[in-house]
Amino acid sequence: MMELVIAAVLLLFFVFPLFGGVLAFVSGAIRPRFHGGKVLSGWHPLNPYYKLSPYHFGKR
């Protein structure tokens, strides 16, 4: 029974959000912000949305 609960929690918090993000990206609902094929300067290289985060303390 505990294995089932752990599996359900893992699905809810890890797999479903990843799947939803991939679907949103593929459908064009969200787009990373690139300029000339490169991430804009001052942005985290692995996360194009980093500058929009309230936890980004660099230049805005």
Biopython code that builds the backbone (N, CA, C, O; Angstrom):
import numpy as np
from Bio.PDB.StructureBuilder import StructureBuilder

atoms = [
    (1, "MET", "N", (0.817, -1.196, 0.000)),
    (1, "MET", "CA", (0.000, 0.000, 0.000)),
    (1, "MET", "C", (0.862, 1.262, 0.000)),
    (1, "MET", "O", (0.557, 2.224, -0.705)),
    (2, "MET", "N", (1.938, 1.257, 0.791)),
    (2, "MET", "CA", (2.801, 2.430, 0.867)),
    (2, "MET", "C", (3.493, 2.702, -0.469)),
    (2, "MET", "O", (3.702, 3.856, -0.841)),
    (3, "GLU", "N", (3.846, 1.636, -1.186)),
    (3, "GLU", "CA", (4.461, 1.811, -2.501)),
    (3, "GLU", "C", (3.515, 2.520, -3.456)),
    (3, "GLU", "O", (3.948, 3.342, -4.264)),
    (4, "LEU", "N", (2.229, 2.208, -3.371)),
    (4, "LEU", "CA", (1.227, 2.847, -4.217)),
    (4, "LEU", "C", (1.113, 4.337, -3.900)),
    (4, "LEU", "O", (0.996, 5.159, -4.809)),
    (5, "VAL", "N", (1.147, 4.679, -2.639)),
    (5, "VAL", "CA", (1.073, 6.088, -2.230)),
    (5, "VAL", "C", (2.302, 6.847, -2.721)),
    (5, "VAL", "O", (2.187, 7.961, -3.233)),
    (6, "ILE", "N", (3.472, 6.242, -2.564)),
    (6, "ILE", "CA", (4.707, 6.889, -3.021)),
    (6, "ILE", "C", (4.691, 7.068, -4.535)),
    (6, "ILE", "O", (5.091, 8.118, -5.039)),
    (7, "ALA", "N", (4.237, 6.063, -5.256)),
    (7, "ALA", "CA", (4.154, 6.162, -6.713)),
    (7, "ALA", "C", (3.185, 7.259, -7.134)),
    (7, "ALA", "O", (3.466, 7.998, -8.078)),
    (8, "ALA", "N", (2.056, 7.377, -6.455)),
    (8, "ALA", "CA", (1.080, 8.418, -6.783)),
    (8, "ALA", "C", (1.651, 9.810, -6.519)),
    (8, "ALA", "O", (1.449, 10.727, -7.315)),
    (9, "VAL", "N", (2.359, 9.966, -5.410)),
    (9, "VAL", "CA", (2.967, 11.265, -5.091)),
    (9, "VAL", "C", (4.033, 11.626, -6.122)),
    (9, "VAL", "O", (4.104, 12.774, -6.563)),
    (10, "LEU", "N", (4.849, 10.670, -6.503)),
    (10, "LEU", "CA", (5.871, 10.931, -7.514)),
    (10, "LEU", "C", (5.247, 11.330, -8.842)),
    (10, "LEU", "O", (5.737, 12.241, -9.509)),
    (11, "LEU", "N", (4.173, 10.657, -9.228)),
    (11, "LEU", "CA", (3.482, 11.024, -10.463)),
    (11, "LEU", "C", (2.919, 12.435, -10.389)),
    (11, "LEU", "O", (3.082, 13.223, -11.321)),
    (12, "LEU", "N", (2.263, 12.753, -9.291)),
    (12, "LEU", "CA", (1.630, 14.065, -9.161)),
    (12, "LEU", "C", (2.636, 15.209, -9.166)),
    (12, "LEU", "O", (2.399, 16.238, -9.797)),
    (13, "PHE", "N", (3.744, 15.041, -8.476)),
    (13, "PHE", "CA", (4.663, 16.153, -8.289)),
    (13, "PHE", "C", (5.818, 16.209, -9.278)),
    (13, "PHE", "O", (6.442, 17.260, -9.420)),
    (14, "PHE", "N", (6.125, 15.111, -9.967)),
    (14, "PHE", "CA", (7.265, 15.116, -10.872)),
    (14, "PHE", "C", (6.888, 14.817, -12.318)),
    (14, "PHE", "O", (7.275, 15.561, -13.219)),
    (15, "VAL", "N", (6.152, 13.758, -12.552)),
    (15, "VAL", "CA", (5.896, 13.318, -13.922)),
    (15, "VAL", "C", (4.845, 14.184, -14.607)),
    (15, "VAL", "O", (5.066, 14.632, -15.732)),
    (16, "PHE", "N", (3.717, 14.431, -13.965)),
    (16, "PHE", "CA", (2.654, 15.210, -14.599)),
    (16, "PHE", "C", (3.077, 16.640, -14.936)),
    (16, "PHE", "O", (2.777, 17.096, -16.039)),
    (17, "PRO", "N", (3.761, 17.376, -14.045)),
    (17, "PRO", "CA", (4.204, 18.722, -14.425)),
    (17, "PRO", "C", (5.206, 18.721, -15.581)),
    (17, "PRO", "O", (5.164, 19.607, -16.435)),
    (18, "LEU", "N", (6.107, 17.735, -15.615)),
    (18, "LEU", "CA", (7.041, 17.653, -16.735)),
    (18, "LEU", "C", (6.304, 17.385, -18.036)),
    (18, "LEU", "O", (6.591, 18.007, -19.059)),
    (19, "PHE", "N", (5.364, 16.469, -17.996)),
    (19, "PHE", "CA", (4.576, 16.140, -19.182)),
    (19, "PHE", "C", (3.768, 17.353, -19.646)),
    (19, "PHE", "O", (3.693, 17.631, -20.843)),
    (20, "GLY", "N", (3.165, 18.074, -18.700)),
    (20, "GLY", "CA", (2.398, 19.272, -19.042)),
    (20, "GLY", "C", (3.272, 20.366, -19.619)),
    (20, "GLY", "O", (2.860, 21.055, -20.552)),
    (21, "GLY", "N", (4.468, 20.541, -19.083)),
    (21, "GLY", "CA", (5.388, 21.543, -19.617)),
    (21, "GLY", "C", (5.837, 21.216, -21.026)),
    (21, "GLY", "O", (5.938, 22.104, -21.873)),
    (22, "VAL", "N", (6.105, 19.953, -21.277)),
    (22, "VAL", "CA", (6.496, 19.535, -22.630)),
    (22, "VAL", "C", (5.346, 19.764, -23.602)),
    (22, "VAL", "O", (5.564, 20.257, -24.709)),
    (23, "LEU", "N", (4.136, 19.416, -23.207)),
    (23, "LEU", "CA", (2.983, 19.642, -24.086)),
    (23, "LEU", "C", (2.775, 21.125, -24.362)),
    (23, "LEU", "O", (2.486, 21.502, -25.498)),
    (24, "ALA", "N", (2.916, 21.975, -23.345)),
    (24, "ALA", "CA", (2.749, 23.417, -23.535)),
    (24, "ALA", "C", (3.828, 23.971, -24.455)),
    (24, "ALA", "O", (3.545, 24.823, -25.297)),
    (25, "PHE", "N", (5.053, 23.500, -24.305)),
    (25, "PHE", "CA", (6.141, 23.970, -25.157)),
    (25, "PHE", "C", (5.923, 23.543, -26.602)),
    (25, "PHE", "O", (6.094, 24.341, -27.523)),
    (26, "VAL", "N", (5.544, 22.280, -26.801)),
    (26, "VAL", "CA", (5.337, 21.757, -28.155)),
    (26, "VAL", "C", (4.154, 22.444, -28.831)),
    (26, "VAL", "O", (4.193, 22.700, -30.034)),
    (27, "SER", "N", (3.108, 22.742, -28.069)),
    (27, "SER", "CA", (1.933, 23.385, -28.663)),
    (27, "SER", "C", (2.153, 24.868, -28.925)),
    (27, "SER", "O", (1.338, 25.506, -29.591)),
    (28, "GLY", "N", (3.251, 25.424, -28.407)),
    (28, "GLY", "CA", (3.538, 26.832, -28.649)),
    (28, "GLY", "C", (2.959, 27.762, -27.609)),
    (28, "GLY", "O", (3.018, 28.980, -27.777)),
    (29, "ALA", "N", (2.400, 27.225, -26.540)),
    (29, "ALA", "CA", (1.814, 28.069, -25.498)),
    (29, "ALA", "C", (2.895, 28.829, -24.737)),
    (29, "ALA", "O", (2.659, 29.944, -24.274)),
    (30, "ILE", "N", (4.070, 28.238, -24.605)),
    (30, "ILE", "CA", (5.203, 28.932, -23.987)),
    (30, "ILE", "C", (6.389, 28.832, -24.925)),
    (30, "ILE", "O", (6.559, 27.836, -25.629)),
    (31, "ARG", "N", (7.198, 29.860, -24.927)),
    (31, "ARG", "CA", (8.391, 29.874, -25.766)),
    (31, "ARG", "C", (9.557, 30.438, -24.961)),
    (31, "ARG", "O", (9.408, 31.452, -24.280)),
    (32, "PRO", "N", (10.716, 29.786, -25.037)),
    (32, "PRO", "CA", (11.888, 30.368, -24.395)),
    (32, "PRO", "C", (12.312, 31.620, -25.150)),
    (32, "PRO", "O", (12.067, 31.732, -26.351)),
    (33, "ARG", "N", (12.939, 32.551, -24.466)),
    (33, "ARG", "CA", (13.324, 33.811, -25.101)),
    (33, "ARG", "C", (14.778, 33.736, -25.549)),
    (33, "ARG", "O", (15.705, 33.798, -24.741)),
    (34, "PHE", "N", (14.947, 33.602, -26.841)),
    (34, "PHE", "CA", (16.272, 33.538, -27.435)),
    (34, "PHE", "C", (16.446, 34.721, -28.377)),
    (34, "PHE", "O", (15.466, 35.280, -28.869)),
    (35, "HIS", "N", (17.681, 35.096, -28.623)),
    (35, "HIS", "CA", (17.975, 36.154, -29.580)),
    (35, "HIS", "C", (19.118, 35.658, -30.450)),
    (35, "HIS", "O", (20.233, 35.459, -29.968)),
    (36, "GLY", "N", (18.843, 35.462, -31.714)),
    (36, "GLY", "CA", (19.873, 34.963, -32.611)),
    (36, "GLY", "C", (20.335, 33.562, -32.280)),
    (36, "GLY", "O", (21.496, 33.222, -32.510)),
    (37, "GLY", "N", (19.441, 32.737, -31.741)),
    (37, "GLY", "CA", (19.790, 31.367, -31.414)),
    (37, "GLY", "C", (20.516, 31.214, -30.101)),
    (37, "GLY", "O", (20.864, 30.101, -29.708)),
    (38, "LYS", "N", (20.754, 32.338, -29.403)),
    (38, "LYS", "CA", (21.453, 32.278, -28.121)),
    (38, "LYS", "C", (20.548, 32.857, -27.043)),
    (38, "LYS", "O", (19.704, 33.713, -27.310)),
    (39, "VAL", "N", (20.737, 32.382, -25.842)),
    (39, "VAL", "CA", (19.984, 32.922, -24.720)),
    (39, "VAL", "C", (20.446, 34.352, -24.489)),
    (39, "VAL", "O", (21.638, 34.639, -24.594)),
    (40, "LEU", "N", (19.515, 35.259, -24.174)),
    (40, "LEU", "CA", (19.866, 36.654, -23.955)),
    (40, "LEU", "C", (20.875, 36.795, -22.825)),
    (40, "LEU", "O", (20.877, 35.999, -21.886)),
    (41, "SER", "N", (21.727, 37.800, -22.914)),
    (41, "SER", "CA", (22.779, 37.989, -21.909)),
    (41, "SER", "C", (22.176, 38.271, -20.542)),
    (41, "SER", "O", (21.157, 38.952, -20.428)),
    (42, "GLY", "N", (22.807, 37.745, -19.524)),
    (42, "GLY", "CA", (22.314, 37.931, -18.169)),
    (42, "GLY", "C", (21.301, 36.885, -17.757)),
    (42, "GLY", "O", (20.838, 36.880, -16.616)),
    (43, "TRP", "N", (20.963, 36.021, -18.650)),
    (43, "TRP", "CA", (19.990, 34.975, -18.339)),
    (43, "TRP", "C", (20.739, 33.694, -18.046)),
    (43, "TRP", "O", (21.828, 33.451, -18.566)),
    (44, "HIS", "N", (20.134, 32.886, -17.205)),
    (44, "HIS", "CA", (20.740, 31.602, -16.876)),
    (44, "HIS", "C", (20.775, 30.744, -18.139)),
    (44, "HIS", "O", (19.762, 30.652, -18.831)),
    (45, "PRO", "N", (21.912, 30.111, -18.466)),
    (45, "PRO", "CA", (22.023, 29.383, -19.736)),
    (45, "PRO", "C", (21.092, 28.182, -19.862)),
    (45, "PRO", "O", (20.773, 27.767, -20.976)),
    (46, "LEU", "N", (20.655, 27.619, -18.742)),
    (46, "LEU", "CA", (19.786, 26.451, -18.813)),
    (46, "LEU", "C", (18.321, 26.798, -18.605)),
    (46, "LEU", "O", (17.455, 25.938, -18.765)),
    (47, "ASN", "N", (18.028, 28.054, -18.248)),
    (47, "ASN", "CA", (16.648, 28.446, -17.968)),
    (47, "ASN", "C", (16.370, 29.828, -18.544)),
    (47, "ASN", "O", (16.677, 30.831, -17.900)),
    (48, "PRO", "N", (15.793, 29.905, -19.746)),
    (48, "PRO", "CA", (15.505, 31.199, -20.365)),
    (48, "PRO", "C", (14.516, 32.051, -19.575)),
    (48, "PRO", "O", (14.426, 33.255, -19.813)),
    (49, "TYR", "N", (13.783, 31.466, -18.651)),
    (49, "TYR", "CA", (12.804, 32.214, -17.863)),
    (49, "TYR", "C", (13.388, 32.722, -16.544)),
    (49, "TYR", "O", (12.662, 33.279, -15.720)),
    (50, "TYR", "N", (14.686, 32.535, -16.340)),
    (50, "TYR", "CA", (15.313, 32.870, -15.058)),
    (50, "TYR", "C", (15.167, 34.348, -14.713)),
    (50, "TYR", "O", (14.954, 34.696, -13.552)),
    (51, "LYS", "N", (15.281, 35.221, -15.716)),
    (51, "LYS", "CA", (15.196, 36.665, -15.463)),
    (51, "LYS", "C", (13.811, 37.063, -14.964)),
    (51, "LYS", "O", (13.684, 38.061, -14.255)),
    (52, "LEU", "N", (12.787, 36.321, -15.311)),
    (52, "LEU", "CA", (11.424, 36.634, -14.891)),
    (52, "LEU", "C", (11.138, 36.178, -13.469)),
    (52, "LEU", "O", (10.103, 36.529, -12.903)),
    (53, "SER", "N", (12.035, 35.407, -12.893)),
    (53, "SER", "CA", (11.826, 34.868, -11.555)),
    (53, "SER", "C", (12.029, 35.943, -10.493)),
    (53, "SER", "O", (12.944, 36.758, -10.610)),
    (54, "PRO", "N", (11.194, 35.957, -9.461)),
    (54, "PRO", "CA", (11.409, 36.919, -8.374)),
    (54, "PRO", "C", (12.678, 36.620, -7.579)),
    (54, "PRO", "O", (13.105, 37.445, -6.772)),
    (55, "TYR", "N", (13.282, 35.461, -7.793)),
    (55, "TYR", "CA", (14.498, 35.086, -7.083)),
    (55, "TYR", "C", (15.757, 35.417, -7.877)),
    (55, "TYR", "O", (16.862, 35.074, -7.457)),
    (56, "HIS", "N", (15.598, 36.085, -9.024)),
    (56, "HIS", "CA", (16.732, 36.501, -9.840)),
    (56, "HIS", "C", (17.205, 37.859, -9.331)),
    (56, "HIS", "O", (16.476, 38.845, -9.434)),
    (57, "PHE", "N", (18.410, 37.919, -8.787)),
    (57, "PHE", "CA", (18.902, 39.149, -8.174)),
    (57, "PHE", "C", (19.901, 39.888, -9.061)),
    (57, "PHE", "O", (20.568, 40.815, -8.601)),
    (58, "GLY", "N", (20.009, 39.491, -10.310)),
    (58, "GLY", "CA", (20.925, 40.169, -11.226)),
    (58, "GLY", "C", (20.266, 41.375, -11.860)),
    (58, "GLY", "O", (19.280, 41.909, -11.352)),
    (59, "LYS", "N", (20.837, 41.798, -12.993)),
    (59, "LYS", "CA", (20.272, 42.951, -13.710)),
    (59, "LYS", "C", (18.917, 42.580, -14.274)),
    (59, "LYS", "O", (18.726, 41.465, -14.760)),
    (60, "ARG", "N", (17.986, 43.495, -14.214)),
    (60, "ARG", "CA", (16.658, 43.247, -14.776)),
    (60, "ARG", "C", (16.439, 44.054, -16.015)),
    (60, "ARG", "O", (15.373, 43.972, -16.625)),
]
sb = StructureBuilder()
sb.init_structure("model")
sb.init_model(0)
sb.init_chain("A")
sb.init_seg("    ")
for serial, (resi, resn, name, xyz) in enumerate(atoms, 1):
    if name == "N":
        sb.init_residue(resn, " ", resi, " ")
    sb.init_atom(name, np.array(xyz, "f"), 0.0, 1.0, " ", f" {name:<3s}", serial, name[0])
structure = sb.get_structure()
